[in-house]
């Protein structure tokens, strides 16, 4: 079988679009349901795992170490460690990489790793002004002091702060993630029509994959009221360039090109993979789905964060002597249409490759028939903690389905980073 860490199996929930209210499942509900379904079909018991690692960018305050909470809820028992990692959009991929590191060090042999977020449950926060007023109110000791505070109270203090907007704003450069996509659109001359066209393609490819049964990694969810959720529900089968053209820019309302329609959706979802060492595969007679060969992390200007896949993938390719089109299948998370298009243009831009990547020549043009063939986050959604695990899991399934040799999954990361994994058929 060769060296490496093996993907034994995996599962994810349907990705459920946030609709301006908390969705039917908390993050731990999503991860628990997917994990129970996945572990229930294995030849080993949940308490035979060496550890559980879960990526989550926005755990609820009562589930800060959500990895441990979910491990216990899945029936892994008291003695299986569970822990949580956070690398923004790549939290799920970081969980996989943390598992890989422990397996290669010999500290673990069989690990459940993945990611989750329920972004519809992101909190509404009190403003700083309201917090200061409440602090004064609780400290007031007399009726007179409280009366003075009441006179100073302003209704505007009650205006909530949307937690997810703070989370999606880079505190160093002061820009929302969508504004960084606008930066890339300007830098590479990406038109609104190109973005909208890419978005339509994402929806159509996911719809085709659903019809063909190509999203076999999904396990259904049942809500407390008995409602069954079986498919990703943000897919717009009627999406068209004409309909998307009617949407107004969201991040730069005057000059912008990035809209809600050509951006990833705010979504709830979870994804898990079971990873094992070669020794465990042999001892237990497991049948691997694929093999994770290598991982690369990179960093760049936070204002250009969408180019993270370029910076992470380029050294990975060089290390293995590969060109862009030596890779049979690509999954690049679609945070924004502009971001994916910019990555493709950066690889084919001599100046960018020389100045930013230190290359003597551009890597060239990636064959887009190899890229996100079953659609991506623009149609599926981007539950931040889960997406890095989802793209690796789907890539593994695609390699088996289409009898391909190797693929790369890559993701841009808020804060100016990128991650990439090289996966090969088992």
Buried (B, 14 or more C-beta within 10 A) or exposed (E): EEEBBBBBBBBBBBBBBBEEEBBBBBBBBBBBBBBBBBBEEBEBEBBBBBBBBBBBBBBBEEBEBBBBBBBBBBBBEEEBBBBBBBBBBBBBBBBBBBBBEBBEEEEBBBBBBBBBBBBBBBBEBBBEBBEEBEEBEEEBEEEEEEEEBEEEBEEEBEEEEEBBEEBBBBEEBEBBBBBBBBBBBBBBEBEBEBBBBBBBBBBBBBBBBBEEEBBEBBBEBEEEEEEEBEBBBBBBEEBBBEEBEEEEBBBBEEEBBBBBBBBBBBBBBBBBBBBBBBEBBEEBEBEBBBBBBBBBBBBBEBBBBBBBBBBBBBBBBBEBEBEBEEBBBBBBBBBBBBBBBBBBBBBBBEEBBEEBBEBEEBBEEBEBEBBBBBBBBBBBBBBBBBBBBBBBBBBBBBBBBEEBEBBBBBBBBBBBBBBBBBBBBB
